[in-house]
């Protein structure tokens, strides 16, 4: 047995029916699993599902057997009782796909008597094609239970699955680990095989389970226990001995130090530094959303590279440790490629930013002693750093001033490229961290918003769509797309998940990402501001009963209509496919400067209303009046704009270069129009300029949410906003295509 296989063996387990006589009608062997934290086993959901619904619900137990080194007999079996705590997806959803269990096909099992079992090291990012991997698990392929292992290569990605070539899994290995042989980390879980390829669930799917309402806390606790277990094992410094299980094991940190993936020419981050960093991060409150991590990572990349270049691939991160993983192997930007390895600099700067964010925004959620230990450790790394400028940048982020961490909101980081100061830097250890009495949030350095693009209807009435992130109004990162399209009434269902994923990337600090929806003009009345992000129930209903329980104190922000919580605006899909016209640019400058004033989209006085069945006459019936409006004047229309007069007037407004239009998208009595126009005029006066429009619109939508009180207050209509600046993103800047959508139930 190879040294690598010997390291993995004590963490492997075989799962089956309990030997209590209650499962005689089922196969006694179900599959494999492996320990990732004290007493916690990771396996496939379909392995647990072999025991039936009661086992999946945690009502019936399973048998879990692993091996430990015995001085007399070599390897000896130990058996514990396993209880399923988390199964994803649940059995009722899995039964819809009779051929195979849907992704993510993962389960966490609590095992009694297994707190001392060695745990494998979980990877912190998805492995790419060409990665050399080892497969491990138990099998009864030869008739008797035995450990099997082989080697292969990741061949690519198919939807949520990693594909494997080379040594393919045999029966029974499902639920076993797939390890990156260069780094010594688990990068996936064996799911099964197709005729010529193995199917792997990426380890990142485990991190995705953090989003579950019922199981997310369990996953977070297990990941925390994983990092702390490896830290304790490293700090215990076991003596030399066999690389197998037991007290003599060197542990994964020591073992990984000799692997090629952690060699000095591959990374500046040692296995020991990573283990200590992740141990400190495990004691901190988790990031509120993916955007908290992504923006810190991008800030750090800009510091060490001198230029902000947003990734063209969407990073799926939910933990601080994953953020550090995005920085491994980072190099400076050099003409012709190459570049200097700067991942150690980046990871330490990232750690300092995480500590600063925690201290200034989450101080009440963390043990001060734990945070003090973390900042002391970072300061020690800064003092020992061979590059003085990098060490000073780290110390500046920690704001160690005069021997005390001041955490002053006015302090700024020293650029990595700044020259040394005349006086020599102090290398004295920093004292314990003392949090500021009143935490102050750092200003938002960059902003990420969400673009939803709905294309023109195809011949069968379906609309293609895409979701993208736009960073600081310039750079675009794809999230998801469907060129096959869906019908208009299906857009809310199709866009719910990718929109939620994109918003989690854009929201960070105190900033909520805006949603800019590019639509064909006939869909301008689509009620995107009323959409909610709650997932559907299996039966297709829009609401879950658990979210409607008055006694439930859980507040799910996904239940709030989008337009009541964040900026939601309409943009014109067709106009943005062309170079911006001079009129469009001129009027955009006008509404930016203000003051805003109200005009009418149809050219008639506001009190004239909209005669029922009014039809436009001529080719450009409203263009003259709309062209005559001032550059800071905003056309207002009391009615839908998806057909008839409203559609024709909106077309002319866009041709005249108007970037902002307000209208009422619901049907109504004509006598309400005077009140609506007064309401719109007051809103524009309050906003003063285009940048001030979003807050008043959101407040108005909140007030209009209760029709009775809104009517009593003289408020009218469901307001829609065209907010369509030119060059956002710059014309011709098209994002790469995201990975194709996975087929349902794949």
Order of alpha helices (4+ residues) and beta strands (2+ residues): alpha-beta-beta-beta-alpha-alpha-beta-beta-alpha-beta-beta-beta-beta-beta-beta-beta-alpha-alpha-alpha-alpha-alpha-alpha-alpha-alpha-alpha-beta-beta-beta-beta-beta-alpha-beta-alpha-beta-alpha-beta-alpha-beta-alpha-beta-alpha-alpha-alpha-beta
